[in-house]
């Protein structure tokens, strides 16, 4: 299916569901987008933002004619939602979810769906520490990996349709086995969240005065930023992926114990070797093949003047250069800051560096 969907139904209008709606509307990929949510205030906000065309609370009426149904709800809510909507899903409809735990989600969904509909698991590898429809962003999925985990009832045509849908959102489709997916996200997403939460709890426990938190600068804030995400959602994710997450938490506990032993015994050379290896791994991330494509990056030093970020974006845009990612690395009042710009190809990276340098900015390629 290369043409737009006639009707898309999004159940759950939080950050992901709302952002999908906005992205589809931006690309005009659906004639009608129907939003279903238990909260009438959220539905009204989604209408105001333009994420949906119609807000309803009666799935029995508004699932008729749906070609795609997106379950944009937490893992714990999937069974409850499907009990209400499954009898009304039209024949031939494609059903997908957005949960970050695939094995458990697939088991629940495939057992509850009618036999005459198609299900394919999905997980957009994009998000924010902010949640809710207010944080919805039509560009949330730009250049992000969007994992697909095909189920039992998927023809090649259904997979191709979902790939087109993902590319329309601005994301990059990746097919993974559900179990492999759950292990990988335990490593790169679920474990880091627990580690970030643990850092905050440890500092608060050891320093009741809060002086340490008052002194916390960029490094601590960046490392613990993801701990600000939705606690209810993350408790559901962690328990849903308990087997794989327990496995990787055991591994990091062993690594921390090794660091502790080297520190206690004054093994400076071995400690240095471990830190050098960790640095090598981190520095290799942009160029590593696998889940993430190569990203071409430059670091720009920002002068302490209003409007600098917008000025840089306009400067590059006027020269036909598309920025795939922007990240503020450091900002200090009176001292400017630094910003990371990422591009999808080396040609744009080289061209952007030259343009910015000619405009008087300090810009270096990140290698």
N, C-alpha and C positions, 0 to 999 in steps of 0.2 A: 504494500500500500504506500504509494508515493504521494497521493493526494491527501488533503486534510481529513481528519476524523469528522464525521457528521456530529457525533455527540460523545463527549468525555464527561465522566462522573468522577469527582474527587471527593472521597470520604475522609474527613479530617483536614481542617484548614489551619494547621500550624505553620511553622517555618517552611517545611518541605512541601506540603500540599499547596500552600499559598504561593510559593515560589514557582512550582510547576505550572499553576494556573497563569501566573503573570508571564512566564516564559512562553507558554503556548499562545497566549493572547498577543504577545509582542511579535511572534512569528506568524500569527494568523493561521495556526495549524489545526484549529477546531472550529466548526461552525457554531457550536454551543458547548459551553462548559457549565455543568451543574455542580454546585457545591453542597455537600451534606455535612452537617456538624451538629452536635448536641447543644451547642451554645449559640443562642440567637444573636448575641452581641458580636460573636466572631463572624457569623454569616453576614451580618450587616457591614462589618468592617471589610470583609472580603469583597463585597459588592462595591463599596466606596473606593477601594483600591483598584478595582477592575480586574481582580484575579478570577472572578467567575461572572457568568451572565445571569445565573439564576440560583437563588438560595432556597433550599427546601429541607423539611424534616420528615418527609414521607417517601421513603425509598420505593415503596410499592408503586407509586405513580411515576416517579422520575427516573427509574432505571430503564423504562421502555425505550428501545431504540439506541441504547448505549452501545458503542463499539469498543470503548476502553473504559475500564473501571479501575481507579487507583486507590488502594487501601493505604492512605497516608496517616496511619495511626500507630501507636506504640504496640509492641509485641503482645503485651498483656491485654490489649483491647481487641485484638483481631477476632478471637472466638466470639466475643460478645457481639461485635458488629456483624459478623457473618451469619449468626443465628437470625438476625433481623432481615438482612438483605439477600441472603443466598436464594431464597425461593423466587425472587423477583428478577434475578439476573437473566437477561435475554440470551437466547441460544446464539452461539457464535461470538459472544462478547469475549474480549481479552481482559483478563484480570491480572493485576500485578500489585505488589506491595513495595514498601520502601524500607523495611526493617533491616537493621545491621546484623541480625542473627538469622541465617538462612535455613539451616537444617530444621530447627524447631518451627519456624514460620511455615515452611513448605509442608511439613507433616500436618499441621493444623489446617491449613488452607485446602490442600488437596483432598483431605477427608471430608470437608464440609461443602465443597463446590458441587454444583450439578455436573453431570457427565458431559453435557453438550456445550460447555464453555471451555475456554483455554486459560491456563494459568502459567505465568512465567515469573519467577522471583526476581526482584530488583533491589539494588542498594546504591543510591547515589552517594559517592564518597565526597560529600560536600556538606557544610553546615556552619554553624556559628555558635558562640557562647550565648548569644541572644536567641530567644525562642519566641514562638507565637506569630500570629498573622501580622503583627506590627513590624516584625523583622523580615517579612517576606521580600524577596529580591529577584527580579527577572533575570539577573546575571549571576545568581548563586551557583549555577552549574557550569558556567563558562570554563572550558578546558579541564573540567573535573572528570575523573574516572567514574563511570556508572556501570556497576557490575550487574550482569544478568546470569541467573541460574535456572536454565530451562528445566521444566518438569517432565512428567510422563506424557502429557498430551500436547506436545509442541512440534509442529511441522516446521520445516525450514522457512516457510512463508511467514509464520508467526514471529519467529526470531528476527527475520529481516524487517518486519513491520516495527518491532520494538527497537531495533537498531536505528531506524529512521526517526522514531519518536525521540530517542536519546540524543541523536545528533541535532534535532530541532531545538532541544533544550540548550544546546551549546556544549554538551558533554561528549565523552568518548566511551563507546561501549566496550566492555570486556566480558567475555564468557568465562565463568569459573564453575567448578564443581562446588556444591554447597558446603561440604565438609572442609575443602581447601580454603574456601572463602572465610569460614568461621575461624580457622586457625590464623589466617593472615591478618584479619581485622583484630583478633585478640592481641596479636603482636604490635601492630602499628596504630591501633586506635583504642581498644578497650584497656589494655595494660597501661598505656600512657595516661589515661584518665585516672585510673586508680593511683598511679604514682604521683600525679599532680595533686590529687586530693590528699594523699598521704603526706606530702611535703607541707601543705597548709596545716594539717592536723598536728604534725610533729613540731613545727615552729610554735604553734599556739600552746601546745602542751609543755614545751620546755621553757617558754618565756611568757609567763602569765602577765607581765607588765605591758606587753604589746610593743615594746621598744624595737624589737627585731622587725616586726611587720611595718613599723613606721619608717625604718631605714631601708626597707625593701626597694631595690631599684629595678632597672630594666631586666636583668637576667632572671631574677626570681619571679617577676611579674609575667615575663614571657613563658617561663617554664610551667607556671601554675595557671595560666590563663584558662585552659580548657576545664578546670575544676569549677568554673562559673556556670557551666551548662546545667540543663534541667535535671535535678536530682531524681525525680520520679522516673523519667525516661531512662536515665543511666542505671538506676537500680534494676529496672526491667531488663535492660541490655545485658548487664553483668550476670544476673542469675540465669537468663536465657542462654548464655554462652558459657555456662559455668565450667564445663569439662575443659574446653580449650583455654579459657582464661586462667583456670587453676594451674594448668600445665605451664603456661608462660610466667605466671607469678612465682611458681616454684623456681623457674630458671633465673628470674631476676633476683630472687632472694639469695640464690647461690652466688650470683655475681657480686651482690652487695657484701655478702659474707667474705668473699675473696678479697675485695677492696679493704674491708675492715681488718682482715688478717695482715695484709701487706702494710697497712698504716700502723697498726699496733706493733709490728715487729720492725718497723723502720726500714722496710725493703724499698728504698727510694728508686733504685734502678728498675725493679720489676713494676713498681707503681707507674713510673714514667713510661714504660713499655705499654702498659694497659691504656694509659691516657693517650698515648700516641696512636694506638690502634683504634681507639674510640674516635679520635679526631679524624683519622684517615677514613673511617666508615662514614662519618657525618659529612665530610668534605666531598665524598664521592656521590652523595645523593642525587644531585641534579643530572649526572651523567649515567646513572645506573639504569640498565635495561630492566624490563619486567613490568610491574604494575603501572608505573608512571613513565610517560615518555620523557625524553630529554627536554630540559627547559634551558633556554639561553637567557642569561641574566646580566644586568649591570647594577652597580651600586652608585647612587647619586647623592652627593652632599648638598643639603638644602640650606640656603641662607635664611636667617631669621627675618623673613619678610612675609606679609600676608599674601595669600593667593599663589604661593609657589607651586603647590601640587597641581592646581588647575592650569597654571601657566605651562608646566612641563607637559601635561596631557594634551593641551591645545597645540603646543609646538610640534609634538610628534604626530598628532592626528592630522595636522595640516600638511605634513610630509608623507602621508599615506602609511604610517606605521601603526599597527594594532598592538596595544599592550595587553598581554594575556593575564598578567597578575600584577597587582600593586601591593606592597607591604611596607608599612612604616616600621623601621628597625629601631630608631632612637630619636626622641625629640626632647630637647632641653631648652627651657625658656631663656632667651637672650643668646642662645648658642646654635640655633638652627637644629638640624638633625640629619638623618640619613634615610634613604628610601630604596627599596629593592624593586626593580622593574623586570618583569619576565616577558619573553617573546617566544613565539612558536618556531622561529627559524633563525639560524645564525646570521643570515643576511640582514634581518631587521635589527638584531642585536648590535652588529657592527655599525649599521647606519645610524641607529639611535644614539650610540655613544659619540659618534662624530658630530652629530647635530647638536647634542647637548654641550659638548666641549666647545664648539664654535659659538654657542650662545653664552659661554662664560661659566658653565657649571662644571664642577669636579665630577667626572663619571668614569668608572673603571669597570671592566668586565669581571664577572665573578667566576673564578676557575676553581 
